[in-house]
Amino acid sequence: MATLLRILIFASIGWMGFQILLVGYRTKIKSLGRPPIAWPALLLAKIGAGVSFTWMLWQAASGKVELSWASTVLFLILLLGGTLIITSALFRLGKNLRMGLPVEETTLITSGIYRFSRNPIYVAVFCVMGASLVYAFSWVNLGAVVASVCLHHRIVLAEEKFLAGQFKDYETYRKRVRRYL
């Protein structure tokens, strides 16, 4: 079982990275757009997620992690759930995917997984970071996750403010669909 979990970790993280590259290539993202929060905070949010993912990968590579049955189930739900959510979200966004606030016109996507969550990509990242905590808990990992989640929440709030000003039907969408789950 430990070997299967390690394979799933590497496959999931690899698949998420591949999707981001593929969608970026398909949509020909040419700019990062405007950052939704100050660059240092944005960078810290991304570093926190990277530390958490890397910590899980490092522990998986070591092969020393043993989980209880209950922890294994929780880990699999978080890891595979996050992987499925990000797959659905990235491909639903398609050409509207931007890193940062877009400087050009985009379309508000409210179908597919976006009917259930206004921010499924963040939900997916939070799930995978949660999986990392279950699989490879450490105080460093916990600190990285807490910092990253808090800063990503600030990003979400800034993006919502931007979307409310950009799309007249955003307020109706916001009232109908939850921010995360």
N, C-alpha and C positions, 0 to 999 in steps of 0.2 A: 504494500500500500504506500509506503514512504517513497518508493521509486515512481509510482504513478503520480503522486502529488508533485514531485519535483518536475516530472515531464509536463504536467498541467501548468505549473508556474511558468516555466520557460516558454511553453507554447502560448499561453495567454498574454504574457508581456510582449512576446515577439509579435503576436497577431495584432495587438493594439498598436504597436509601433509601425508595423507594416500598413495598417489601415490609415493611420495618420499620413504616412508618406504617400500612399496611393491616392487618397482623397485630395491631398495637397497637389499632387501631380495632375490628377484629372481636372481639378477646378482651376489649375494654373494660378494659384495664389501668388500674387506679385508683391504684396506688401503685408506688413504686420498690422497695419491699421494703427489707430491711436490706442495707447494703453488705457485700460479702464481705471486703474489706480496708479499711484506713483511707481516708477520703475523699480526702486529698491524693494518695495513691498511685493510687487508682481514677481520679481526675480526670487525673492524669499519663498513665495507661495509655490513656485515651480521647483525650487531646490528641495523644499520639504517633501513634495510628492516624489521627486527623484530619489531622495535619501530613503524613503519608505520602500519604494519599489526595489532599489538596489539592495537594501538590507534583506528583503525577502529573497531576492535572487542569490545573494551571497550565502545565506543560510541554506537555501536549497542546494547550492553547489557543494556545500560542506557535507551534506548527507547525514547530519547529526540530529535533525529535528524529528521528534516522535510526538505525535498528537494523540489525544484520547479520541474515542469514537465521536463524542459530542463535538469536540473541537474540530475534528475532521469534517463533520457535516456542516458546521457553521462556516468553516474556511471555504469549502466547496461552493456553498450558496453565495458567499460574498465574491469569491474570485470568478466563478463562472457567470454569476448574475451580472457583475460589473463588465465582464467581457462581452456578454450578449447585449447589454444596454448600450455600451459605447459603439458596438457594431451597428445597431439599429439607428442610433442618433447620428453618427457620422454620415451614413449613407442617406438618411432622410434629409439632412442639411444639404448634401450635394454641393452645388456651385455657390451656395450661400454661406459656406463655412469660411470664417475669418478668424484670424488670430488677432484679437484686440477689437476695438470698435471700428467698423468699416467706414472708409472715407467715401466709398461709392455706394450707389443704391443697391439694396438687397431686398429679399422677400421674407416676410414673417412666416415661419413654418409652424403650423399648428396641427398637423396631421401625424399619423404614425405614432411613434413613442411620445411625441410632443403633445399628444392628447392627454397624457397621464402625468407628465412632468415638464415644466418650463425649462428645466436645466438638466436633462438626462446625462449629458457628458460629465458634469460635475458629480452627479449621483454615481456614475460608473467609477470615476476616479476615487470617490470617497469609499465605495465598496471595496475596491482593490486595496486601498490603504488599510481598511478594516481587516481584510484578509491577511495583509502583511502583519498586522498586530497579533492576530490569532496564531499565525504560523510561526512568527519569529519575534515575539515580544522582547523589547528592550526599552529602557528609559529614553535612549536616543531616538529610537523609532517612534515612541509615543510623543516625544517633544516635536519631532518633525511632522507627525500627523496632525497634532493639535494646531501647530502654527500654520500648516498648509490649509487645513479646513477653515480656520478663522479668516485667513487672508483670502481664500477663494470665496468665502461668503461675502466679503467686502467687494470682491470683483463682481459677483452676482448682483449685488445691490446697485453698483454703478452701471452695470449692463442693463438692468431693469429700468433705471432712470433714463438711459439713452434710448431704449426701445420705446418707452412711453412717449418720448418726444418725436420719435421717428415714424411710428405707426399709429394711426388713429384708432385702429381696432385692438391695440395692445391691452387697453384697460379691460375690455370685455373678456379677452383671453386670460388676463391675469386673475380676474374674478372667478373664472370657470375652472382653471387648472392650477394645481398647487405648485409652489416654487420648486420643491424637491420631489417628494412622494405623496 
